Structure formats: structure tokens, C-alpha cells
Amino acid sequence: MPSGKVDKPIIQDNRDGTVSVKYDPREEGSHELVVKYNGEPVQGSPFKFHVDSIASGYVTAYGPGLTHGVTGEPANFTISTKGANTGGLTMAVEGPSKADINYHNNKDGTVSVQYLPTAPGEYQVSVRFGDKHIKGSPYVAKITGEGRKRNQISVGSCSEVTMPGDITDEDLRALNASIQAPSGLEEPCFLKRMPTGNIGISFTPREIGEHMVSVKRLGKHINNSPFKVTVCEREVGDAKKVKVSGAGLKEGQTHSDNVFSVDTRNAGFGGLSVSIEGPSKAEIQCTDKDDGTLNISYKPTEPGYYIVNLKFADHHVDGSPFTVKVAGEGSNRKREKIQRERDAVPITEIGSQCKLTFKMPGITSFDLAACVTSPSNVTEDAEIQEVEDGLYSVHFVPKELGVHTVSVRYSEMHIPGSPFQFTVGPLRDSGSHLVKAGGSGLERGVVGEAAEFNVWTREAGGGSLAISVEGPSKADIEFKDRKDGSCDVAYKVTEPGEYRVGLKFNDRHIPDSPFKVYVSPDAGDAHKLEVQQFPQGNIQADAPYQFMVRKNGAKGELDAKIVAPSGTDDDCFIQVIDSEMYSVRFYPRENGIHAIHVKFNGVHIPDSPFRIKVGKDVADPAAVHATGNGLDEVKTGHKADFIINTCNAGVGTLAVSIDGPSKVAMDCTEVEEGYKVRYTPLLPGEHYITVKYNNMHIVGSPFRVHASGESLADEGAQETSTVIVETVQKVAKGGKNTGVHLPTFKSDASKVVSKGMGLKKAYMGKQNQFSISATEAGNNILYVGMYGPKGPCEEFHVKHAGHNNYNVQYLVRDRGQYVLIIKWGEDHIPGSPFQIDV
């Protein structure tokens, strides 16, 4: 305290990883707040603050921005002018970075001030009134570094029971199984071939007692299903019985492996998940030892406090979360960050001109093509215009409301970011998961040259977009808003090495962020090389192809590799033809989009990596759709599912992952139109479901799903569960005519009115009549049919008289009772089926 006395504040544990400190000051003047954790001062301690009495009559200032803050987040404080004229106020913020200051006169004797620090350190905030510092000014605010980074790894262990009966491998793919515990909790479980040849069912036991296992094929129980499995006490995963030991849970060193061991031998069956969060993303490795225990090591790159979450069977083991103090040198990585507010784009209406822009420097617009698929599945080509050099816009006029899919392809391959979601009418959802980013600057870069990429925030609504670049040197970031919900970003760095480009929207990472970018040294001679005779046209897997590279006098070594859609890479075969020419031979082994990296002295040559399409029916992410209740609202402890329709999307790798407050049990089985994914959430909260086809997001992915209900597992860090399937060719029902898509009708059959004698009685050999009016019932197809004692009715006439009014005449040849059915779309109209006496 100003008098030199020491006072204790009140500390409250909020039980969510944060602590609140409260203090009621008794003296005027400058105070120091000392905050220590385990005897070590936390970053920024001691914090200085000034206490003023309200009655002093002077201009005063208060608020968190005068004492502390975090880089890249706005710091706020308030100035109280106590009735003095605000004209005499001046403010300044000085410190390690230039901070933009914004203020707003609240017209109530107070002024709100906000500044944005972009580098950590001490900032001096001065507030003057009539050229004199106000009491306590200049204030010292401690700004700490970037927030926390996390990493996680999971190791499964499941109980296995053998299933009675014979099953072929063909059958195994079409079966799906679920297990219901005595409490009613139902989860998917896995079927797999055991070494004995029988089929095993693997699941994580959570309760003692009799469980029911159902195994179904296309929704029907197979023989012997459902059957009982009894789980005894020693099999249920019990986190309390897990033993952990090792120095790695108490203290650690940067840049080295810190090891601890986990013994789950007496703890039953369950999955073990480890997550570590702290100032850097620590690499985690797990090795099985022969005696059934596990060694886990992690390698942080920055010093500081780390939190280690260890969960077994979804519950924390004893002592978790552990707090570990890591000492040592940091990696001296530099961070640069900019933040921009994004306004929501005005709502688009039917019939208005829509556009989506993107920047792709150095291409020929001749090879660009775009198409738009409407919510009712009608695909039309869209026009592409070159706005200025390297900037293109796609134009289309929508005919219906809802989510459209815009595909933009360059030489028949989706550009980074495509397929795009484009909502016509009000946005259905908003948030960081709907932001997209793509461009060469998120894949590679060269020292001293601007690396560019696009960010599309239109679908995410309004909010703040933060872009950070972290790596061996400080980046110079430029931002250009295109005012249509998209923007382009360029950054330049001065040192080669690995950089991370982070994109956050409203403080949440966007999908796939942070992006890892390798920046190669100054191009040197690499820019002189050119590629000739690059293969065009129809390229098949498992056949060799070649192209030529001309040196144009450059000196050095050439090397080349081909990266397949699955991520595996293979060396290309390089032959020197003469002093000027190389031939490069490659051998693609999969269908899909491959990248050929050609480097000279370790630097990409112009336009490398080259993208090339292998095979005819290459998997198209724009043709994959996901639907079902499991993508809307779900309940904890209840099985949820959704269907991924891969008809007409070729063959490819389908990867589904669910990121949420806890691991979920999930599985994926083949169904007629594609694949069915089932999962059971255990904790309430937001789950993000990512669906990627050949490594590209399908439209709408990641989906945000809210789970409600009670917690069935311990809270911990975010966890991810993933399942990957190699798809097989699927064709929609109706054989070859898959091109026909029914329009989406909006109708209500209960509003159809029918009248006329012909609905009650009819006479043989005469024309009997009635009329149907569907003017109030929306749009649909009218189905009318009649059946009698000896078969269908003789003849039937339906005439449309305009505005969905129909006149119907029919002729019958037999006596007896007939049934007349009238449907509007799928549904009977009021009174149908009618009974008619002839």
C-alpha cells in the first residue's frame, strides 16, 4: 500500500482453470500487486495500480488496460472527467509496439478508451488534462505474450468379446454394432477380425453388469443378435487405479524429451488421452514398454508453466491436471499480429447479382472455370471476370434461398478454399468455423517476397479477424479488404525456416489454422529454370510420365518428389540429358490430385509445386453432402448419426473428425448412398464435425453441433476423435439417370380442396367428373389413381386449368367398389383415399 503496509486480497478458485483476485482498497495512491504461483512471480508481476477517491474532484482513470493485458487483444480503460470539459484531455500509449488508440465520449462524464498492443512488454499509458498528468499517470501496463498452445495424443485399449457365428469380410463392412450399458448409455462399438478368425467386438467398458450388444445389417438384427455381454468390476476402466511416475510431471526442459511413465495394468480397459498446453505446442510421443506400461515424452520449445491433462476412460487420473514448470532457452521465435474488424455483409436476395472474389496471381484466366449448385441441387455454370491483374470474381444470379455451393476450378482442379459455401438470404449460423482461407502463402514462401493468401469471412458474419505469423523472423503483414466479405493478406519475412500462420476469428482458430509454411532461402538461380513438355490430358495411375526441366545457365542440384492425395511422397527419377536439360520421370500410384515438388538448390522453381490430376473420376468434394440429426442438436449419452452422401463423387479418402470437450466413440459404416457415421457425445457443449474428402473440406464442414444433457465424463482440454475410410464408387438409385434431381417442393397437402359428384358415386360407361383446387397448397406434383374390383379404372383425364386448379374425368367398365387416391406430392389430400360405388 502507499503507506508501506502489506495487505492480502481475496483469492477465489473459479474451478475452470482461472482464479479471481478481489481487493477493496483503503488508501489513496500508488499500489503494487504481487502475484506468485508456487513461489514464482507470474508473468508481469508486480502489477502497479493507482487508487483514487471519488470525492477528490480531479480527473481520474480506471480499468484493466492501465495495469495488464494480452498481445493482440484490445485493452480497455475509462477516464472519469467529473464534469470537467473533455476538450482538455490528451492520451498517449508508448511501448514495444505502436498501439492504435480509439476513444468514445459516453456523454455521462466518462470517456471509454481502447488500445491494441501487438507485442509483449511494458507500456506507459499517459493521460493528461490541460497539459498536466492526472493523478497516477503515467500508468505502467504489463502486456503478456500470446495465449496458450496445446497438443494431444490418445492411446486406445478395448475389451474384446467374440461374436458367435460365421461372417465373411464382405459382410463385415456392411455391419454396424452398438452396445447398451445397464444405465441405458448406448455407444457405437467396433467389429474386427480376430487372429483366431472369429469376429471380435471391441468397446470401452464404463459400467459393471449385463450389456446388450446389437449387430445390424442395413438396420435389421443379424442371427444371434442382440446378445448379452457381462462386464465384471476389474474390467471397467478406473482412472483412480492408474499409476503415474516420473520427473516429467514435475519439471521439464525446453528442446529435450521430458519423460514420465503410466501404468494402466490394474485399471481395467479404457482409452488413455494426454493433452499438454502451455506457452508452446509440445511434441508428444508415446512408446509401449514390454511390461505393459507406457512411456510418454513431450518436447516443449518455450519455457513457462504447462498443464498436463491425463485422462483414462474419460476420467482424470489421480493428480491430473498436473502443473509442470519448464525451464531453459526459448526458441527465439518472433511473432507479428494484426487484427481487423469485419462487418457482416448485407443479406443477398433472390435475383440479385452475387459475387465471390479471389486472388490468384500468375495464372492464365483461360484455365479457370466456376459453377454454382443451388440448395435443390441444380448446377449451372458461372461467369468469371478478371477485375484487375490476378484478381478474379465469380458472378451468378441465384433463383432460390439457402446455401449454395460455388466450385472454382483451375485446370479442372479445385483452387485452395473451393468448394465454397454461399448463403442466399439470412445466414443460418455464424462463427469461426465458417471462415475459409487459401492461397500459395499458406503453403510456401520465399525470403523477401510477398506470400499471399485469401480469407473469406462472408459466411461467418461480423467479428474480428486476427492474423499472426510466427517464426525465425518478424513478418511484415499487409491486409487489403475487398469489401465483399473477402480480403487478401500478404506477408514478407527476412529469414528462411518454418513459420506458423495463425488465423483467428473472434478469438477462435479457423479450420486448419495454424498453417505450417516453409519459407525457403532467397531464390538464387532457381527462378531461371523452366519446365517443358509437362504431361497434359488423361493421366492414369500406375504408369510412368515425364517432363523436361531447362537450366538456362543456372548452377546447382535439381531434386523432385511427388506427393499423393493420401499424403505419401515418392521420389521422382531425374536424368541429366545434356548440360542444359534434365528429364524428370514420375510414377503416380493413386487416383486424385498429386503435387510435384521440383526444387533447385533446395528452393522451389517457378510454379512448383505443380498440381496434376490422375485418373478419370477424381473424387470431388463439392459433390459430397452430409445430412442428418447428428449434425443439428444432440444429447449426451445418446447415439447420434448422420449420412455422408458420396454418390457421383468418385472414389477418394473420406476423413471425419469430431472435436469437442471430450473424446467420442464413433464409427463409420457403408450404406447404400454413401457412409453413415454414428457417435455418442459424453459432455455437453460445442462439437465441431469436420468432413474432408481427399483432404478438402466438403461444403458446410466443419459443422457446429451443440450437445446438451449431463456430463458423463470429466472435463479436460478439447479432444479430437477421427475415423478415415477409403470410399468405393457409389451411384445414386435409378441406375444411369442420376442426373435427374427433383426440385425441392414446399407444400401442404391439407390445404387442397376437392369437390364434385365423381368423388362419391359413378356410373358405368359415362364420363364422371370432379375438380381439385390446390391454389393455397404451395407447389408440388398431383398424383391421381383409381383401382376397382377387377383392376385399374378404364380411362382417366387430368386437365390443369391454371393456378393449380385441376379438372378430372374418368370412365369405368365394372360395377362394385372402387378406391380413388389423390396425393399432393407424397401426402394424401383431405378425404383420400375415397371410396366410390359404381
N, C-alpha and C positions, 0 to 999 in steps of 0.2 A: 504494500500500500504506500501512498505518497509519504506517510509518516514513518515508513521503515518497518512497520509491523507486518507480520505474515498472517494471512487469513486462508481458511480452507473452503473451496467451493463444494457444491453438492455434485456427486457423480452418479449418474443413472445408467445402468446397462440396458440398452433397448432390446437385447436378445436377438438382434438381426445382424450382428457384426459391426454395429455402431454404438457409440457411447455419447450421452448428452452431458455437458458440463453447465451448471447453472450457478450464477453468482449475484448476490444482492449487495451492491457497493454502499459503503457508509462514509467514504471520504471523497472530496473533490480532488482532481489532479491526475497525474500520470501513474498508471498501474502496470505491473508486469505479471503475466500469467505464465507459469512454468508447467509444462505438461511432460511427464515422463512415463515410459512404458517399460516395465521390468528394469527400472533404474536408468534407462537410456532416454535422453531427450528425443521427442518425436520431431520430425522434420518441421523447421520453422519456430521451435520453442527457443527462448521465451517470446511470447506474443505481447506487444505493448498496446495498451489502450488508454484513452483519456476519459475520465468521468467528470461530468459537468452537472451542476444542479439546475433544475428547470427555472428556478426563480432568478438566476443570475442576470437575466436581461440581455445577455450577449448572444451573438450569432453562434450556434453550435452545430456539430455534425455527429452522426452516429450511424452504425450499420456494419455488417461483416466486412465490406470492402475496404474498411480502414485498418483491419488487422490481418486478414488472411484471405486466401483464395487458391484456385487451381488453374493452371495454364489452360487457355482455350475456352474457359467458361467465364461469362460476364461476372464482374464483381460489382456489388451494389452498395451505395450508402445514401443517407438522406441528410440534407442541410436544413436546419430549422432557423428561419430568419427572425422569429419572434416579432413580426410586424415591421421589421426594417425593410426598406425598399430593396428588391433583389437586384436592382441595377448595378450596385457597387460590388457584386460578387465576382471573383475570378477563381478558376480552378486549374490545377496542373497535376499531371502524374508523370514522374520520372522513374526510370528503372531500366533493367536489362533489355526490354523490348519497347518499341513505340506502342503506346496503348491509345486506341481510339476512345474519346470521351463523348458520351451523349448525356444530355440532361433534360429534364422536363419540369416546368414550373407547375406545381399542383394547385396553385391559386388558393392555398389554405395556409399560407405562411411557411410551406415546406417546398423544397426542391429535390426531386429524385435524380441521382447521378449514377451512371453506369460506365465502367471502363472495361476493356478486354485485354488482359495481359497475355502475350503469346510465348513468353519464356519464363522459366522459374527464377526466383531470386527475391531481393528486397526492393520494394517500390516506395518512393516517397510521394505521398499524396498531400499537396498543399491546398488549403482553402483560405483565400484572403477576402477580407471585407474592407473596402475603402483603403486598399494597399497594405493593410496590416494583417498578419497571420491571425486567424481566430484562435481561441484557446486550444492547446493540444496540437495545433498544426505546426510543422509538417508531421503527418502521421506516417508510421512505418508499417507497410503491409507485407507479410511474408507470403509469397506465392510459391506453392509447391508444384512438383512436376506432374507429368501425365498420370492418369488413373492407373488401375491395376490391369495386369495381363494374366490370362490363365491358360492352362493346358490340362488335358485329362487323358486317361487310358483306362481300359476296362478288361478284366480277365474273367471269363465265364467258368462256372463249374456247375454241372447239372446232374440231377438224379436221372438214371435211365431205367426204364422198365421195358420188358419185351412184350411185343404185341402178339396175340395168338393169330394163327392163320398165315397163308402164303400170299405174298404181294409182289407183283412184277415192278421193275423200275419205272415202266411206263405209268403204272397206276400211282406210284409214289408221288409223281409230280402233281397229279390231279387231286390228291387227298389233302384235306386240312384237318387239324386236330385242335381241340381245346380242352382245358382241364378246369373243373369246377371244384373249389375248395369247400369244406364244410360250412364256411361262413357265407358262401354264395359268390365269392370273388371269382370271376371267370377270366382266364387269360389264354391267349394262343400258346400252343407248345409245338415242338418240332419233331418231325419224324425223320429218322435216318437209318441207313442200312448198318447193322452191327457187323463186327468181324465174323460172327457165327452165321451170318446170312439172314438172321431174323430181322424184323423191323423193331428199332428201339424208339421209345418216346422220351424226349428229354425235356425237363421242366425244372424250375427252381421251386422247391417245396417251401411254402410260407407258414403252413399250419399243420397241426397234428390231426390225424383222423382219416376218415374214408373220403377219397376224392373220386369224382366221376370223370372218366376220360371219354369224350365223344370223338369218333373219327368219321368224317363225312366225305362222300364224293358227290360233287355238284349239289350239296345241300341235303343229301339223304344218307342216313347212317349206313355203314357197311356192315357185313356179318360180324357178330360178336360185339358190336358197338351199341350203346355205351358200356364200358366195363369198369370195374372198381379197382382202385389202387389204394393201398393203405400206407400212410406215411407215419413212421414212428418218431419219437421225440428226437433221437440222436441224428435224424436226417435233416430236420428243419434247420435252415441256416440261422445261426445265433451269433450276432456281432459281438456279444459280450465274451464269447469263448475264443475270439481271435486274439493271438498274442503278437505284439509288435515289439521290435527291439532295434537298437542301432543308433549311432550318433547322429545320423542324418535327419532325425526327427527333433533334435535339439538345436544343432547349429550346422552351418554349411559354409562352403567356399565357392566363390564365383569361378566359372570356367573349369570346374572339375566335377567328377561324379560324386555325389553325396549319396551314400547307400544306407538303406535300412531294410530289415527283413520282416516278413509277415508269415505267420504260421496259422494256416486255417485247417489243420488236420483234424482238430477235435470240434470244429464248429459246424459240422454238417455241410449241406450243399448250398451254394449261393454264388452270386457273381461278386467279384471284388472290383470296386472302382476307386481310382486315385485321381484327385484333381489338385493342382497346385496353383495358387495365384499370388502375385506379388509384383514388384517393380519390373520384372521381365518375364517373358514366356519361357519357362524352363522346359528343356527337353526331358521326357520321361522314358525310362527303359525298364523292362521287366524280364527277369530270367528265372526259369524254373530250376530249382536245385533237386538233386536226386532224392533227397529225403522228404520231398513233398512240400517243402517251404518255398517261398518266393523271395527273390532279392529284387528290390525296387531302387533304381537310382535316378536322380534328377540333376540337371546341369543348368543353373541359372546364369545369366550374363550380367546382371546388375546387383549390387549389394542392397540390403534392406531387410524388412520383415516379410516373410512368406507365410501363407496359410495353407496347410496341407489337410485336405479332406480325405479320410479313408473310410469308405463305406463297404459293408459286406451284407449281401441280401437286403440292400436298400436301407440299412440302418448304420449309423456311425459306430465304429469300433471304439473301445474304451480310450478316452483321451482325445479323440478326434472332435473338432478340428485342432490340429497341432499348430503352434506358432513357432517358426524357425527363424533364427537370426542368421542371415547370410552376410559374411564379411568378404573383403577382397576388392580388387580393382573392378571398376565398371568397364563397359566395352567402348566408352567414349563415343557413343552414337549421338549424332546431332538430330534434333527434331525441329521441324518448322511446321507451323499450322496456321491455316486461315479459316475464318468462319463467315458464312454469308447467310442472310435470311432469305428464304424462298417463299414467295407468295403463292397461294393456291391459284391455279389457272382458272379463268371463268368457265362455267359449265358449257359443254358443247351440245348443240341441239341437232335433231334430225334435219338433214337437208342443208346443213351449213358446211362451209369449206373447212376440212380438218387438215392439219399438217403435223408431221413429225420430222425433226431435223437431226442430222448427224454430220460429223466432220470426218472425212477420210482422205487425208492428203495423199497425193502421188498415185492416184489410180485413174483409169480411163472410165468415164461415166458410161461408156458403151456397154460395159460388162455388168452394170447394176440393173437389178430388177426388183420390183416390190409387188406384193399382193396383200389384200385385206380379206379376212374371213369374219363374217358377221356372227352375232350370237346364234342365229338359226342355221349356221353352217353353210352359208353361201359365200364362195370365194370369188373375188373379182380382182383383176389387175389394177394397180395404182400407178399414177404418173410420178416420175422422179424428175425434179428440176435442179440444176446446179445454180445455187444462189450466188456464190462467189467462189473463188478458187478453192477447191477441196471441201466446200460446204454444200450439202445436198438436202433437199426436203422432199418428203413423200406427201402427195396430195390425194385426198379422197373425199367423197361426199357420202356420209352414212345414211342408210334408209331405215335403221331401227335403233332402239335404245339398248344399252347393255355393253358388255365387254367384248370388244373386237380384238382380233389378233392381226398384228401387222408384221409380215415377214419381209425382211430386206436381205437380198442375196447378192453376193459379188462372185462372178463366175460360178453360179449355181450353189454357192455355199453361204450359209447364214453369216452376216457380219457380226462382230462381237456385240452382244446385247440383244440380238434378234433371236427368237421371235418376241415382239413387244406386245404388252397389253395396252389397249387404248379404250378408255371408257367413254361412251357417249351418254350424256345425261349425268345425273349426280353420281359422285364416286361412292362405291359400295363400302369401301374400307380405306383407311389411310395409315401411314406409318412407314418406318424404315425398311420393312421387308418388301415394300413395293418400289424402292428406288433401284435403278439399274445403272451399271457403269460398264463401259467397254472402249477399247481402243489400244493402239500399239503401246502407249505409255504405261499400260498396266501389265505389259508382257516383257518389254525390253527397253533399253535406253543406251545412249552413248554420252560419255562425258562432254559437257559443254554444249550439247544440242538439246533443244526443247523436246521433251517427251510429252505427247498429247493424248488425252482421252476425253470421252464424252460422259456426262452424267445426266440421266433422265429422272427428274423428280415429279413429273406431272401427275402420275398415278398416286403419289404418296401424300398429296395435299400440301398445305403450307407448313413451314418449320425451318429449323436452322441446319444448314449443311456444313459440316466441318471436314476439312481435307488436311491430312497430315502426311508428311514424308519424313521417314526416319532412316538414318544410315550413316555411312562414314563421313559425309559432309553435309553442310546445311543447304537446303534446297531453296531455290528462288521460285515461288509458286505464282502463276498468273491465272486469273479467273475471268471468264467472259460469259455474261448471261445472255442467252438468246431470246429471253422474254416469252418463251412458249413452253415453259416447263422443262427446258433442257439448257445445258450450259457446256462450254468446253474449258478444260483445265490443261495448263501446260506447266511443266516444272523443269528446272535445269539444275544439275549438280556438278561439283568440281572434282569429285574423287570417284574412281570405279569401285564396285563391290555390290553387296546385296542390300537393297533398300526395301522398306515396307511402306506401302502407300495405304493409309487408313482412311476410310470414308465413313463418317457417322452422320446420321440424320436424327435430329432430336436426341442426341446422346446415345443412340444405339447404332452398332455397326450395321451397314447394309449387307445383303447377302454376299458371301465370298470375300468380304473385307476382313483383315488386311490382305492386300495383294502383295505377293513377293515379286520384286522386279530386279533382274540382274543388270546393272549398268556396266557396259564394257568400256575399256580404256578408249582414248581418242582413236578414231577410226584408222589413222595412219594410211597405209596403202589399200586397205580393204575396199575403199569406195571406188577404186579403179576397176575392180573385177566386174565382168558381166556374164550373165547366163544366156546360153543359146540352145536352140532346139529342145526347149522344155516340153515334155510329153503333153499332148492335147488329146481331147476326145475321150474315148471309152477305155478306162484303165481298170484292169482286173487284179484281184488278189492272187498271190502265189505265182506271179510271173515277173521276170526282170524288166526294168525300164532304165533308160539312161538319158543324161543331158550333158551338155558341154559347158565348161567354165573358161572364159578367156581372161588371161592375166593382165593384158595391156601394160606390160612393163613392171608390174608390182613384184616385190621380192618377199618371199616368205613361204609358210606352210599352209596348205589347204586341208581342212577336215570337215566331214559331213556326217550327219546322222539323221535317221528318220524316226519320228515319234508317232506311234499308232494311236487310234482313238482311245484304247484302253489304258494309254499312258506308258506302255513299254517302249523302250527305244532300242534301235538296232543300228550298227554302223553301216555306212554306205561304202562301196568299194570304189576307190579312187585310182585312176591310172593316168600317168603322165604321157601325153601324146607327143608333144614337142615343147620347146621352151616357152611357148605361149599358151598352150591348150591343155586342159585336163578333161578326162571324161569321168563322170560320176554315175555309178550304177547303183540302183536301189531295188529292193525286193519287198513290196508291201505284203503283209500276211493276213490283214483283216479287211473287212469292208468298212467304209466310213471315211472321215476326213483325217488325213495324215498331215503332219508338218515336217518339212525337210529343212533342217538347220544347216546352213553352209557358212563356215567361218574361215577367215583368213587371219593367221596370227592371233587366233582367239577372239576375233571381232566378227560379228555378222556382216556378210557382204550386202550390198543394197537389196532391199525387198526380202531378205531372209528373215524369219523362216517362211519358206514357200508352202502354201497350202494346196493340197491336191486331193481330189475326190476319187476314191477307189470303189468300184462296184456300181451296179445299176440302182437298185432300190436302197439307197442310203437312208439310214434312219433319219426321220425328220421330226425334230422336237415340236414343230408347230402343229403336227398332226396328232399329237398325243394329248388326251384330255383326262382330267381326273374329276370324279363326281362322287357324291355320297355323303351320308350323315356324318361320317368320321372327319369331314372337313369343315363342319359347322360348329355345333355345340356338343361337347362330350361330358360324360360323368366319370369321376374316378371310380376304379374298381369294376367298371362295366366295359365290355368289349365294344369297340367301335370299328367300323370298317369303311373303306372307300374303294372304288373301282378305277383302275387306270386303263383307259381305252387306247390300245395301240394298233387298232385296225388301220390299214393303209399307211402305217408309219415305218414300214420296212423292218429290218432286224437291227438290234443295237443293244447297248448295255443300259439297263434301267436301274437307277440308284435312288432309293428312298431313304431319307433320314429324318428322324424326329428329334428336335432339340427342345428340351423342356426342363422343368425343375427337378425331374428325376429320370432315371432310365425307364423305358417302357418295354414290355415284352411285345415283340411284333413279328409277324411272318407275312409271306407273300406267296399266294398260290395262283396257278394258272386258271383262268375262267374263259368262257367262250370268246368274249370280246377283248380280252387282254389279261390283266392281272388284278387280283383282289388283295388288298393289304389290310391286315387286322392288327389292332394294337389295344392295349389296356393301359390308360394313364393311371398313375398311383398318387400323384399330388395335384392339387388344384392350381390353376394359373395358366399363363400363355404357353402354348406349344407351337413351335414353328415346324411345318412339314415341308421338306424340300423334295421335289421330284425332278430328277435330271435324266435326260435321255442322251446317251453318248456325250456326257459331261456338259450338256447345255440345259438350263432351266426350261421346263415346259411353261406354257402361259399360266400365270397365276401363282407359280411357285416362287418363293416359299409361301405356303398358305398359313394364315394365323388362325389357330383353333383355341378356343377358350375352354378349359376343363373346370367344372365346378364339382363340389362334393367335399368329403372329408379327406384328410391326409392319411394315406396308407403306408407311407414310408417316411424316413427322416428327411428334413430339408437339408440341402447342401448346396454346392455350386451347381450351375447349369450342366446338364449331361445330354449326350447325344447317342442315339441308337440308330444303326444303319443296316439296310439289307440291300444286296445287289443281285440282279438277275440278268442273265443273257437271254434276251427275248427271242421268241420264234415268230415266224411270219403269221400275221393274223389277218383274216379277211372278214369284213362285215357280212352279216347274214344276207341272203339274197344273191349269193354267188357273185357273178361278174358285175351286176348293175349297182356297184357300190357307189357310183357317182350320184345316185338319186337321193337327195336329202329332203325329208318332209319339212315344209315351213313350220315354224313354231306358232301354233294357234293359241289365241286367248279367247275362251268361250265359256258359256254357262248354259248347259242343256235345259236346266229347269225353267229358263225363260222362253222356251219355244212353245208356241200355241198351235194346236191343230183343231180343225173343225170340219164337219160335213157328214152326210148320211153314210158315206162309204166306210166310216170308222166303226159302224155298229152292225149294219145289215148289207147284204149284197145279193144280186140276182144273177142266175146263170145266164151266160151269153149276152149280157148287157154291159155297157160301159158304166162302172161305178166310180164315184168321184169323192175326193176330199181335198182340203188345202192345208198347207203348213206355213206358219209365219215365224221367221227367226230373226226379225229385224233387231230385236233387243238383245239377242243372244251372242253377240260377238261374231267372230269368223270361224268357220270350220267346214267340214265336208258332210253332206247329208247322205246317210245310208238308209235305204228303204228296202224291205224284203218281205215276201209273204209265202207261207207254206201251208198246204192243205192235207186232207186225209190221204191223197194219192200222190203227193209230191208238190213241187212248186206251182205257183199260180201261172196261168197261161201267158198273159202279157201285162206289161207294166209301163206306164209313161210318166216320167217326171219332167215338168217344164218349169224353168226358173223365170219368174215374172218380174225380176228386178228387186233390189233391196232385200235379198234373202227371203223373198216370198216364193213359195213353190205350189204349183197345181199338179195333183196326181190323179191319173185314171188307171183302172185295171179291169181285166176281163178274167172270169173263172169258168171252168167247164164242169166241175163236180159239185154235188151237194155236200153239206156237212160243216164241220167246224174248221175255220182257218185261223192261223196266228199271223198277225201283222207286226213287224218290228220296225220302229223308226228310231234311228240314232243320229245325234248331232255330234260328230267326232266319235269318241269312244263311248259316250254316255247315252242311255235311253232318254227320250223326251218324256215329259209327264204323261202317264197313261199307257206307255209302251211297256211290254208287248200287249197289243189289243187283241181281243177275241172277236171274230166275226162269223155270224151264222149265214150260210148261203142257202 
